Amino acid sequence: MSMLKTNLIQNTPMKTLKTIREAVKKERTVFKRKYDGFKLEIIQRFDKFEAYVDGEKLDTYDTKQHAQKMLMQFVREVD
């Protein structure tokens, strides 16, 4: 019986340090695009979405769609 458990453990992939860090910080880029010469990016941190224009934080929003809408509106107003 213990041999079966040992094989099961050996066949499962080992978690890498990178995957553990990503799981802990709960941060990921959900939108990244260039538009009219601006670098637009939306990063999800826990349950909030932070919008960035050229690396500078614009604001924090509750939904990804609202963050995208405000990014595009900001770029249109700047031009």
C-alpha positions in Angstrom: 0.0 0.0 0.0 2.8 2.4 0.8 4.4 1.7 -2.6 1.2 3.0 -4.3 1.3 6.3 -2.4 5.0 6.7 -3.1 4.5 6.4 -6.9 1.6 8.8 -6.7 3.7 11.4 -5.0 6.6 10.9 -7.4 4.4 11.4 -10.5 2.9 14.7 -9.4 4.8 17.7 -10.7 6.7 19.7 -8.1 5.6 23.3 -7.5 8.2 25.8 -8.6 9.1 28.9 -6.6 7.6 31.1 -9.3 4.1 29.4 -9.1 4.1 29.7 -5.3 5.0 33.4 -5.4 2.3 34.1 -8.0 -0.3 32.3 -5.9 0.7 34.3 -2.8 0.7 37.8 -4.2 -2.5 37.3 -6.2 -1.4 39.7 -8.9 -1.5 39.3 -12.6 -1.7 41.3 -15.8 -5.1 40.9 -17.4 -4.8 43.6 -20.2 -1.7 44.9 -21.9 -1.8 46.9 -25.2 -0.3 49.8 -27.0 -2.9 52.4 -28.2 -2.1 55.7 -29.9 1.5 55.6 -28.6 0.5 54.9 -25.0 1.3 51.7 -23.1 -2.0 50.6 -21.4 -2.0 47.9 -18.7 -4.6 46.6 -16.2 -3.3 44.6 -13.3 -5.5 42.6 -11.1 -4.6 42.7 -7.4 -6.8 40.5 -5.3 -10.3 41.6 -6.3 -9.5 45.1 -7.6 -8.2 46.2 -11.0 -5.5 48.9 -11.3 -5.2 50.8 -14.6 -1.8 52.1 -15.8 -0.9 54.5 -18.6 2.8 54.4 -19.5 3.6 52.8 -16.2 1.8 55.4 -14.1 -1.2 54.4 -12.1 -4.4 56.0 -13.2 -6.9 54.6 -10.7 -8.3 51.4 -9.1 -11.6 49.9 -10.3 -13.9 47.1 -9.3 -14.2 45.5 -12.7 -11.9 44.9 -15.7 -14.5 46.3 -18.1 -14.8 49.6 -16.2 -11.0 49.9 -16.0 -10.7 49.4 -19.8 -13.5 51.9 -20.5 -11.8 54.5 -18.3 -8.4 53.9 -19.9 -9.8 54.4 -23.4 -11.6 57.6 -22.3 -8.4 58.9 -20.7 -6.4 58.3 -23.9 -9.1 60.0 -26.1 -9.2 63.1 -23.8 -5.4 63.4 -23.8 -5.1 63.4 -27.6 
